[in-house]
């Protein structure tokens, strides 16, 4: 920014907005003493965090005539005295410092004192700065800005509550934006006493209160200019009352709250309403045509995830033409809703879980080229989808289509090959080649065809699909070798081929897939050794599941390089050799789980489209979130983990031919939740440090050749819900502790040398053991044996002669001994005589 601008001493209006200046605002700006309007709004907005232009604002104090100051997205983190500079602008009316990286302590100190700023401020935007205490900001707003018209403090992480009297001194306020903060408590009723409010943005906080009470407080306003009421993503309760009085309302967002009851039909009188969002509440009841009678301008309709039942006629023609329709979990069925045919501008449609159980009419697919999101999953839609409905050359680039959990059958239509995200799982599709090998599929990023009836060899046609992030073909009937061209998927993060009939070896070309996080090929007929390049070339791997195949050989040492691995399942193969001692290098398992509950692949894209209602061009964000999952044998049955997969730490080497000792190094994996080494050939003692596995919930070491005693540390693990040590050669007493004694005896079966609860075998006493129950009805070992009688006789003889010799040799002892015997005899005689005399007297009286 040229410092020569400071030579324009008569300058009153300076607008340098929408440029790309870098460096520091020149200090020569202090010479512009007549400047009233300064706008340095940069070309780069929130998505550019570089904040190329910075300043310490020392020059600002000289500009006493300033009325309009706009410095958004400037780096003002170094302006430690900015409050003094701005407070000197006594004529300031417009202040825009949003996104300026203002430090918490600096900002709050400037706003805490009412004398710091002009009382004539009409516009204040301090959004997108650092979190701060709301109790230091609201007093200034309430006491010194009576003429405030616009207040924007969104995206600040504000904590605390909004004062009850907040709205009392803001009678001129028209726009209030406190969205996306951490505010709690009730929305002050005084806010709704302001009859000038046009926009209220309070979404994404933790605000409470009864919605119908707020509307009742707003009722006395004769003129109601309110156009935007956004209270979404809070904890607001109550009902949706008659809102017909809010005739100017254009946007009503109450989604993701706790509203209950039914919706009053008066909502259908809001002729200016363009956005109605009530999704994710506890609402219920019938939705009739009356609820939409005058909503001719409605653009967005979200009633999803409530308990609504649509009760409209088959030939109903709505007054609106929607672009966004979200009616997930609303009952629209059983027939396909014909009124959707009149909605010709839809680009986002979600009618999943809608109770529809019919075929899909051909007209429904025709608007696909203009759509960005289509979700009709979790219904009972049936029949074939004809490929000729749309031309093969049609482009569905940018489209996310979800037809999963229905009853579709036949070939997958070829026109879906151009879609960006394709979710077709849990149907009855039988032919996939029109989709998989289409040249246009090179734009596909997510493809889930799992749990269908797809069959045949998988063609080697993946070289043009380098954008693919998720590929799920699990639980179908594919066979043959895995294609070598899969190695061309350099962006792939998740491959699911489990539950098919693939054979041969894992293609070495997959070593190019360095971004892979989940690789699941369980339940096939794959063979060969486990490739060493898995550990050498795929460092980001989180889940590796190779169970139920025919892999042989040793566990490769390179497996220890998978530092981020959460789940390792090599069970039900024919692996041999020892567990590598370097297994302690699996860092993610050696720390307590602190990751996200899900393993997520997400994709965000801003797609440019045109608003057919007003002709404007904009870019709605398409956000696709795919939560990965995998199946594991858990507590005796196959279970699928998705929502908690990211928290799981599991190793399963069961049902192989592994030998040697269980390495003590494995006990350092303290984050393990599940460890299954059963049905192998392990020998030796249990590691004494096994108690370090404090997070373990499932531990199965059964059917090996383990020997020695059970370490006492095992009794100290308090999370252990499943323990199986059966059919080994363990011995000794089961350590005392509620974790081990309260288990079923079958958990220790097949270890004849074990004793103690919960087994029926009592533990040895002086080297011998008594069995309470014997199969033949006799004791296995007699405690009272011949040796016992010999020892008892010898002890008696020694004790007897020891006393006799003492009395013979020691005269004083002999006198004392006989005197003691005489005294005892006398006392016994007297006691007996008295008792006999009393007994005779009692008998004579009877």
ZANUTI-142697 format. One record per residue (C-alpha): x, y, z. Coordinates in steps of 0.02 Angstrom, whole numbers, padded with zeros to 5 digits, always signed. Each point is the difference from the previous one (the first is absolute). Layout:
XYZ...
//
This chain:
+00000+00000+00000+00085+00160-00057+00048+00115+00145-00022+00150-00115-00187-00013+00034+00039+00089+00163+00040+00159-00099-00183+00025-00051-00035+00115+00145-00175+00050-00058-00058-00179-00030-00169-00040+00079-00047-00165-00084+00124-00143-00032-00060-00167-00067+00135-00127-00038-00110-00153+00022+00009-00158-00107+00186+00015-00028+00146-00113+00047+00115+00114+00097+00132-00079+00110+00112+00061+00139-00046+00134+00126-00124+00144-00012+00113+00154-00021+00023+00105+00157-00017+00153-00114-00188-00028+00010+00006+00104+00159+00017+00155-00111-00177-00025-00070-00081+00105+00136-00157+00035-00104-00033-00182-00043-00179-00053+00038-00015-00162-00099+00133-00137-00005-00034-00168-00080+00143-00125-00013-00106-00157-00023+00121-00123-00083-00027-00107-00151+00031-00154+00106-00135-00056+00120-00020-00131+00134+00068-00142-00104+00169+00088-00013+00078+00001+00172+00159+00090-00050-00068+00174+00044+00126+00082-00116-00026+00176+00068+00042+00042+00182+00012+00151+00112+00029+00060+00177-00130+00141-00024+00117+00135+00071-00054+00113-00144-00185-00013+00044-00004+00118+00149+00033+00152-00112-00156-00030-00107-00126+00083+00117-00130+00030-00138-00016-00185-00043-00179-00060-00020+00021-00159-00102+00140-00125+00040+00009-00168-00087+00154-00107+00029-00065-00180-00015+00123-00145-00012+00146+00110+00046+00129-00075+00116-00021+00109+00154+00072-00125+00124+00145+00119+00029-00111+00151+00034+00011-00013+00188-00064+00179+00025-00133-00001-00133-00135+00040+00127+00079+00168+00039+00016+00040-00185-00180-00042-00043-00072+00082+00158+00064+00169-00060-00117-00008-00151-00144+00094+00081-00101+00011-00163+00017-00183-00047-00163-00078-00061+00059-00153-00099+00128-00122+00070+00048-00161-00089+00141-00100+00079-00060-00175-00039+00131-00135-00023+00142+00110+00064+00078-00128+00117-00033+00113+00148+00065-00075+00161-00124-00041+00136+00074+00110+00137+00022+00149-00115-00175-00004-00067-00088-00025+00165+00098+00138+00085-00052+00123-00133-00182-00046+00006-00017-00013+00188+00002+00188+00025-00149+00096-00074+00109+00156-00020+00113-00080-00127-00113+00012-00151-00116+00126-00078-00183-00009+00048-00049+00035-00180+00053-00169-00067-00133-00073-00113+00099-00145-00077+00118-00116+00096+00076-00158-00073+00129-00085+00111-00038-00178-00057+00126-00137-00038+00124+00050+00135+00067-00092+00153-00114-00074+00135-00041+00118+00142-00111+00020+00151-00171+00066-00049-00023+00081+00171+00131+00131-00047-00077+00042-00168-00187+00010+00029+00008+00139+00133+00086+00116-00123-00128-00039-00135-00144+00032+00119+00067+00163+00075+00086+00094-00139-00075-00045-00168-00180+00054+00007-00001+00038-00187+00066-00170-00050-00086-00071-00155+00113-00146-00047+00097-00110+00121+00101-00148-00061+00098-00104+00126-00019-00171-00080+00137-00132-00008+00090+00061+00155-00021-00142+00125-00087+00120+00120-00032-00081+00169-00123+00045+00136-00181+00059-00013-00093+00141-00083-00058+00125+00135-00187+00004+00032-00007+00188-00034+00102-00015-00160-00136+00064-00114-00058+00146+00110+00126+00129-00066+00007-00064-00179-00167+00058-00063+00074+00051-00169+00083-00169-00030-00047-00080-00166+00129-00138-00021+00070-00108+00139+00123-00139-00040+00069-00103+00145+00004-00164-00096+00130-00136+00022+00055+00041+00177-00009-00090+00168-00138+00104+00080-00113-00085+00126-00160+00036+00094-00163+00074-00059-00017+00126-00138-00048+00162+00090-00184+00041-00022+00046+00184-00015+00079-00037-00169-00171-00040-00073-00071+00165+00063+00098+00090-00135-00122+00030-00142+00137+00053-00123+00089-00167-00011+00017-00064-00178+00130-00137+00024+00034-00111+00152+00144-00124-00018+00027-00103+00158+00034-00172-00074+00133-00122+00061+00004+00047+00184-00069-00086+00155-00149+00115+00026-00159-00060+00084-00177+00059+00028-00176-00029-00067-00019+00052-00181-00186+00038+00012+00037+00116+00148+00122+00101-00107-00129+00019-00137-00131+00057+00126+00119+00137+00061+00020+00060-00179-00187+00008-00030-00036+00177+00066+00104+00078-00139-00126+00073-00120+00127+00003-00140+00105-00157-00012+00143+00023-00123+00086-00163+00052+00065-00089-00154+00130-00123+00067-00022-00101+00160+00140-00126+00017+00003-00094+00165+00063-00166-00069+00121-00115+00090-00045+00049+00178-00096-00082+00142-00165+00092-00020-00159-00089+00050-00185+00036-00015-00122-00002-00145-00012+00081-00171-00150+00117+00023-00099+00099-00126+00130+00105-00092-00116+00080-00126+00023+00170+00085+00184+00003-00057-00052+00049-00175+00173+00064-00052+00091-00159+00049+00112-00070-00136+00112-00120+00096-00054-00109+00146+00132-00120+00064-00039-00098+00156+00088-00160-00047+00100-00106+00123-00091+00053+00158-00122-00089+00116-00165+00068-00063-00151-00113+00024-00182-00010-00046-00079+00034-00168+00021+00144-00123-00139+00128-00008-00075+00020-00174+00024+00188+00016+00177-00027-00065-00077-00023-00171-00051+00186-00003+00180+00064-00005-00001+00047-00183+00177+00073+00006+00079-00154+00078+00143-00071-00103+00091-00110+00128-00092-00113+00123+00114-00112+00103-00074-00099+00144+00103-00159-00016+00070-00103+00144-00129+00041+00133-00134-00099+00092-00146+00061-00106-00139-00112-00062-00172-00002-00077-00078+00017-00172+00068+00117-00132-00140+00054-00115-00016+00112-00151-00056+00139+00116+00175+00011+00073+00062+00058-00171-00153+00092-00068+00084+00169-00032+00185-00047+00001+00028+00046-00182+00177+00065+00033+00061-00151+00096+00173-00052-00056+00064-00112+00141-00108-00126+00095+00077-00101+00142-00119-00101+00109+00119-00148+00018+00022-00117+00148-00164+00037+00086-00156-00108+00003-00103+00086-00134-00126-00088-00111-00038+00082-00166-00186+00003-00036-00017+00079-00172-00103-00053-00148+00077-00104-00140-00025+00141-00126+00059+00141+00115+00093+00138-00090+00101+00102+00128+00003+00190-00016+00190+00000+00015+00146-00061-00105+00133-00063+00118+00186-00012-00024+00043-00084+00167-00115-00138+00065+00047-00094+00158-00141-00113+00059+00104-00143+00071-00098-00106+00126-00165+00081-00049-00133-00124-00051-00032+00035-00184-00052-00176-00053-00045-00129-00039-00016+00067-00178+00134+00106-00081-00045+00185+00030-00063+00059-00170+00006+00185+00050+00190-00006-00017-00024-00002-00187-00052+00183+00008+00164+00050+00086+00107+00030-00153+00141+00100+00081+00053-00120+00139+00188-00017+00025-00004-00077+00176-00129-00137+00039-00002-00115+00152-00151-00114+00023+00090-00141+00090-00092-00102+00134-00163+00063-00075-00101-00163+00002-00012-00010-00190-00025-00176-00069-00032+00014-00186+00091+00014-00164+00084+00163-00049-00081+00086-00150+00114+00039-00147-00036+00187+00013+00087+00003+00168+00173-00028-00076-00013+00134-00134+00055+00150+00110+00159-00091+00055+00118+00104-00110-00043+00158+00098+00009-00080+00172+00141+00000+00129-00073-00119+00129-00129-00139-00014-00038-00114+00147-00144-00125-00011+00082-00132+00110-00082-00109+00134-00166-00024-00086-00071-00152-00090+00015+00066-00175+00005-00141-00126+00019-00046-00181+00130+00035-00134+00070+00169-00046+00002+00014-00188+00164+00065-00070-00085+00083-00149-00092+00123+00112+00149+00117-00017+00123+00007-00145+00165-00087+00031+00092+00163-00032-00094+00097+00134+00114+00076+00132-00040-00022+00184+00164+00076+00057-00015+00063+00178-00152-00111+00038-00010-00104+00158-00129-00138-00020-00053-00119+00140-00117-00142-00047+00057-00119+00139-00112-00113+00104-00136-00027-00129-00054-00143-00113+00069+00059-00167+00052-00142-00116+00075-00035-00170+00148+00094-00076+00064+00159+00080-00048+00139-00124+00145+00064-00102-00050+00183+00022+00054-00008+00183+00181-00025-00056+00023+00189-00015-00059+00036+00177+00131+00055+00125-00065-00101+00148-00096-00163-00027-00076-00094+00148-00098-00153-00059+00027-00123+00143-00127-00124+00068-00103-00024-00156-00020-00143-00124+00102+00066-00145+00075-00143-00100+00110+00080-00135+00129+00136+00035+00102+00012-00161-00102+00144-00078+00056+00104+00149+00173-00067+00041+00079+00004-00170-00078+00157-00074+00129+00127-00057-00101+00137+00083+00025-00078+00173+00167+00090+00012-00088+00140+00095-00067-00116+00136+00070+00025+00175-00109-00111+00110-00072-00167-00060-00092-00119+00117-00079-00152-00085+00007-00115+00152-00130-00131+00048-00075-00031-00171-00006-00151-00117+00139+00061-00114+00097-00141-00077+00139-00037-00123+00183+00044-00018+00052+00177+00041+00062+00078-00161+00173+00078-00007-00067+00173-00041+00052+00115+00143+00138+00103-00080-00116+00147-00033-00072+00004+00176+00143+00088+00087-00120+00117+00093-00083-00145+00093+00009+00019+00190-00116-00141+00060-00032-00165-00090-00115-00124+00087-00047-00159-00094-00020-00108+00155-00123-00143+00022-00034-00036-00183+00049-00147-00111+00154+00065-00091+00134-00129-00037+00167-00015-00085+00157+00100+00029-00001+00176+00068+00038+00116-00149+00178+00068-00012-00068+00169-00057-00063+00030+00178+00175+00066+00029-00048+00151-00105-00115+00060+00141+00131+00114+00074-00130+00100+00100-00092-00151+00070-00026+00001+00189-00117-00147+00024-00011-00168-00091-00132-00127+00053+00001-00166-00094-00051-00112+00145-00132-00134-00020+00035-00045-00182+00093-00143-00085+00159+00086-00058+00150-00116-00020+00184+00014-00034+00118+00120+00084-00022+00182+00048+00065+00094-00153+00167+00083+00031-00060+00154-00095-00098+00050+00156+00163+00061+00077-00035+00160-00098-00155+00033+00106+00097+00096+00132-00155+00093+00066-00090-00161+00047-00076+00000+00175-00118-00150-00004+00040-00161-00093-00124-00141+00029+00007-00157-00108-00064-00123+00132-00103-00152-00046+00072-00037-00171+00114-00135-00071+00158+00104-00009+00165-00090+00023+00186+00029+00003+00099+00089+00133-00049+00166+00078+00091+00130-00107+00140+00090+00091-00036+00159-00097-00160+00024+00102+00107+00058+00146+00130+00087-00106-00108+00099-00121-00167+00034+00086+00043+00096+00158-00175+00072+00028-00087-00168+00016-00127-00003+00143-00091-00164-00034+00076-00157-00076-00118-00149-00008+00060-00157-00089-00096-00130+00100-00080-00156-00073+00118-00025-00147+00145-00118-00039+00151+00109+00038+00153-00097+00057+00177+00035+00059+00058+00115+00137-00071+00166+00057+00117+00121-00091+00112+00109+00109-00052+00151-00104-00172-00012+00081+00079+00085+00150+00018+00159-00103-00188+00031+00002+00008+00127+00141-00179+00062-00025-00081-00172-00009-00158-00020+00105-00064-00171-00055+00108-00148-00056-00097-00159-00042+00099-00146-00072-00109-00137+00073-00058-00159-00088+00149-00021-00114+00148-00121+00004+00134+00118+00062+00149-00073+00093+00153+00058+00095+00013+00118+00147-00084+00166+00036+00133+00131-00039+00068+00083+00157-00004+00166-00090-00190-00004+00013+00025+00124+00142+00033+00129-00137-00186+00010-00041-00010+00171+00082-00188+00028-00017-00030-00158+00103+00131+00049+00128-00097+00155+00052-00173+00020+00074-00131+00034-00132-00028+00186-00021-00050+00007-00183-00170+00033-00077-00132-00133+00018-00014-00020-00188+00125-00024-00140-00067+00125-00124+00035+00041-00181-00076+00168-00041-00009+00109-00152-00050+00182-00017-00030+00092-00161-00074+00167-00047-00104-00027-00156-00050+00150-00103-00183+00001-00046-00137+00125-00039-00147+00048+00108-00148-00019-00117-00105+00114+00111+00105+00157-00021+00132-00046-00128+00148+00023+00118+00149-00116-00007+00071-00074+00159+00094-00152+00062-00091-00113+00124+00119-00114+00093-00017-00186-00029+00063-00096+00151+00012-00189-00006+00048-00093+00159+00031-00187-00012+00022-00092+00164+00106-00154-00027-00037-00168+00080+00071-00175+00014-00060-00169+00064+00087-00090+00143-00032-00157+00099-00045+00070+00171-00055-00106+00146-00034-00150-00109-00095+00082-00142+00036+00106-00151-00040+00182+00037+00013+00154-00110+00079+00156+00073-00026+00170-00076-00049+00137+00122+00132-00056+00126+00131-00069-00119+00120+00143+00034+00004-00042+00186+00035-00185-00026+00175-00072+00027+00000-00183-00048+00121-00141-00046-00068-00168-00057+00125-00137-00047-00117-00144+00045-00019-00164-00096+00173-00006-00078+00157-00103+00032+00101+00129+00093+00130-00066+00121+00121+00057+00134-00033+00105+00153-00120+00145+00011+00125+00143-00006+00009+00108+00154+00018+00148-00119-00183-00022-00047-00047+00048+00178+00057+00179-00034-00151+00024-00116-00099+00074+00143-00136+00069-00115-00056-00173-00055-00186-00031+00024-00002-00173-00078+00137-00133-00012-00036-00171-00074+00143-00126-00014-00108-00155+00016+00016-00161-00100+00186+00009-00035+00155-00092+00062+00064+00127+00124+00100-00071+00147+00090+00061+00154-00062+00106+00144-00122+00143-00008+00096+00164+00004+00003+00060+00182-00029+00180-00062-00169-00044-00077-00081+00112+00130+00063+00151-00096-00144-00024-00124-00114+00110+00104-00118+00037-00147-00027-00181-00049-00181-00055-00011+00019-00162-00099+00144-00122+00031+00000-00173-00078+00155-00109+00018-00092-00166-00006+00052-00161-00090+00188+00023+00002+00140-00085+00097+00027+00135+00129+00070-00058+00168+00046+00069+00170-00109+00099+00117-00123+00139-00035+00086+00166+00041-00078+00087+00149-00001+00164-00100-00141-00069-00107-00118+00017+00149+00031+00188+00003-00077+00036-00172-00171+00072+00041-00068+00018-00179+00016-00181-00049-00171-00064-00053+00056-00154-00099+00144-00114+00053+00036-00172-00072+00153-00098+00058-00074-00173-00032+00090-00151-00072+00179+00042+00040+00120-00076+00129-00015+00134+00134+00027-00048+00181-00010+00066+00176-00129+00104+00088-00109+00124-00095+00051+00169+00073-00123+00075+00122-00103+00147-00064-00179+00028-00052+00052+00013-00183+00054-00182-00003-00105-00087+00132-00169+00058-00069+00025-00077-00171-00073-00159-00068+00102-00156+00034+00001-00036-00187+00122+00147-00022+00132-00108+00088-00055-00172-00063+00131-00119-00072+00135+00053+00124+00001-00150+00121+00137+00077+00107-00097+00158+00037-00090+00017+00167-00100+00124+00099-00165+00088-00029-00097-00004-00113+00065-00178-00031-00057-00143+00112+00181-00047+00035+00064+00064+00166+00182+00050+00004+00144-00101+00078+00028-00007+00188+00179-00053+00047+00029-00062-00175-00160-00103-00011-00172+00037-00068-00175-00050+00050-00126-00013-00139-00177+00027+00058-00072-00100-00143+00077-00149-00089-00065-00082-00157+00011-00175+00082-00074+00053+00166+00170-00018+00089+00135+00126+00043+00141+00014-00125+00124+00032+00140-00029-00054+00181+00048+00135+00122+00004-00130+00147+00133-00117-00070+00127-00125+00074+00132+00136+00011-00121+00106+00100-00021-00137+00134+00190-00027+00015+00031+00185+00021-00138+00015+00131+00070-00148+00103+00177+00068-00006-00058+00169+00059-00098-00073+00146+00149-00105+00060+00120+00147-00008-00119+00115+00093-00039-00131+00135+00182-00043+00041+00051+00182-00012-00120+00040+00144+00048-00154+00102+00187+00032-00010-00027+00179+00055-00095-00055+00157+00131-00132+00043+00148+00115-00017-00073+00158+00079-00061-00024+00181-00089+00168+00015-00092-00030-00164-00054-00172+00063-00073+00072+00162-00090+00138-00095-00069-00124-00127-00073-00118+00131-00069+00146+00101-00088+00062-00157-00076-00171-00029-00059-00006+00182-00080+00173-00009-00088-00043-00162-00064-00162+00074-00067+00090+00156-00090+00131-00103-00079-00129-00115-00057-00103+00151-00081+00149+00087-00084+00059-00161-00070-00175-00034-00063-00023+00181-00095+00165-00003-00083-00041-00167-00052-00173+00060-00075+00071+00163-00103+00128-00098-00064-00132-00118-00057-00112+00145-00092+00146+00082-00093+00040-00161-00053-00181-00022-00064-00012+00182-00108+00154-00027-00077-00075-00156
//
